[in-house]
Amino acid sequence: MLLLNASGCLDALTAPGTAQQLDAFVTKTVTPEPREGNPPVRIAETDFGMLNAIGLANPGRERFIRETLPELRLLGRPIWVSVGGFSTQDYAETCEQLEDVTIELNLSCPNVDEAPESAAEIVAACRAATGLPLYAKLSPATWDIGESARAVEAAGADGLSLVNTLRGLALDRNLHPTLARSTGGYSGPALRPVALAAVHACRRATQLPIVGMGGVQSGRDALELIACGANHVALGTVLFADPEAPTRVRAELAQELARAGFSSPENALSVAHERVVN
Amino acid sequence: MPRRESLRVAGVEPIGPYSLLRLNRGSVDPGTPGQFFMLEAPGRVLPRALSLCQAPRGELTFLIDPVGPGTIALSQLEAGDQIAVFGPLGNGFRLDVPRPLLVGGGIGIAPLPYLAEALEHPPAILGFRTEFHAEGAVLIPNAEVVIDPVLVTDVLPADRDVLACGPEPMLEAIRARVPDAQLAWEAPMACGYGACYGCVVEIDGELKRLCVEGPVLCSS
């Protein structure tokens, strides 16, 4: 089992000490052209989570590959590059230019206008463009995520990242949207049951490796994702509140596994799918 | 990177509409005036960014305006409670100024007591909305106090090195009159350490993270 960060929830160059607690570092989403992102206000806390509308701020593919990636490699951690775009060609061209990384295709950012093509079409084009490991990050806002999982598997994905944020809205005291872009991606503890359901459904639909994420705050939360079928776990919003969350969650997970009688995370994998025998 | 540590609450004291939260310092470094800390707000998903108000022996104090669920939770802490504190973060004020003048507006007076001590109590001007809010001036003895509709910019002397913190319109008005003023800005912040990109402000025509590049900025 690998412990990762969720894309966009950590800047490894600003906070290398946090990145080095992870088994691999996932970058913010890289798009072909540089993006400033959305105007502020970009974040809003809600009672059980938070909204963000950062808008894929990034230096663009060329500068990322030339400047950011070499610096990230100095951390000594495997790098996962989150790839985004606005057309199939955007995704495929970035994949073609990357070397010696794992690729996570951000197919579901709620804060930008999405590519019109289906997730499976984008995955197929990227599969043709690269031999690197290819994870498809899917939105939970779909009627049948298991069907989406089967489609991206058939298109050549090597794994799934589940889940991205859900679109949400918060109002300020004057009943106006708090975020400048009105809506944002909803993350944090409220997303956890949604993530569990998505991982559970996709584990039934496919045997692809799954990175589970969504509202993980504790070792118990990580274990529940594993029990639903996540081979790996990523931390998102919790990193904002606790830069030492990876070390803490890893220690708590070890305790939870021992308490439940599992010798390793692999032993607990998918146990939520097992029939209870009386 | 600074450490995150669980600190014990020594007490919470009302000052006008504000609350002064006193924490036992533990091994946390108070940092330089104008730097800030992320304080765990009980029951909330995200911590709150607060600049250090005072650093008396063995303690760290934070001035809180209880206006939302996080600041209300912090103001309702009781002696003996524990909260996680992460900092000091960001860039504080430059102290190498020959003729310092401190300017604060409302809850923006929060970093000024620690700053006043570091600069050996220079002159200060504080602006408040009401007499009740102006009770906060007790934290900065000998400061000139103005109350709305009088504004701090109405009484701002010339030829001073201004170090200011307050609401955005006040900071903009000061910047218009004193272009090289050091100004401590505020923005909604999720993490405080450069991870979330939530607190961006426009600096020199580019969107930059206030938590990393600020919160104290000098426009010149």
Contacts between the chains, C-beta under 8 A, distances in Angstrom:
chain1	res1	chain2	res2	distance
A	8	B	197	7.7
A	9	B	195	6.2
A	9	B	196	7.1
A	10	B	195	4.9
A	11	B	194	4.9
A	11	B	195	5.5
A	11	B	197	7.8
A	14	B	193	6.8
A	14	B	194	3.4
A	14	B	195	7.1
A	14	B	212	6.2
A	15	B	1	6.1
A	15	B	193	5.4
A	15	B	194	6.2
A	15	B	195	6.1
A	16	B	1	8.0
A	17	B	1	4.7
A	18	B	1	7.6
A	18	B	195	7.6
A	28	B	197	7.7
A	36	B	206	7.7
A	36	B	207	5.1
A	37	B	197	6.7
A	37	B	200	7.1
A	37	B	207	6.6
A	40	B	187	6.4
A	40	B	188	7.6
A	40	B	198	7.9
A	40	B	199	7.6
A	40	B	200	5.7
A	40	B	201	6.8
A	40	B	207	8.0
A	41	B	188	5.7
A	42	B	188	7.6
A	42	B	197	7.1
A	42	B	198	4.8
A	42	B	199	7.9
A	42	B	200	6.7
A	43	B	188	5.4
A	43	B	189	7.7
A	43	B	190	5.0
A	43	B	196	6.5
A	43	B	198	3.5
A	43	B	199	7.8
A	44	B	188	7.1
A	45	B	44	6.6
A	45	B	45	5.8
A	45	B	46	4.9
A	45	B	70	7.2
A	45	B	190	7.7
A	46	B	45	7.6
A	47	B	69	7.6
A	48	B	45	6.9
A	49	B	45	5.9
A	50	B	45	5.7
A	50	B	46	6.1
A	50	B	190	6.4
A	52	B	190	7.4
A	52	B	196	6.9
A	52	B	198	6.4
A	54	B	196	7.5
A	54	B	197	4.8
A	54	B	198	6.9
A	57	B	197	5.5
A	57	B	200	7.6
A	57	B	207	7.2
A	188	B	45	4.9
A	189	B	45	6.6
A	237	B	45	6.8
A	237	B	46	8.0
A	237	B	190	7.9
A	239	B	191	7.1
A	239	B	195	5.9
A	240	B	46	6.0
A	240	B	47	7.9
A	240	B	190	4.2
A	240	B	191	3.9
A	240	B	195	6.1
A	240	B	196	5.4
A	241	B	38	7.9
A	241	B	40	7.3
A	241	B	45	7.0
A	241	B	46	5.8
A	241	B	47	5.5
A	241	B	191	7.6
A	242	B	4	6.6
A	242	B	84	7.3
A	242	B	86	8.0
A	243	B	1	6.9
A	243	B	4	6.3
A	243	B	86	6.8
A	243	B	191	7.7
A	243	B	193	6.0
A	243	B	195	7.7
A	244	B	4	5.8
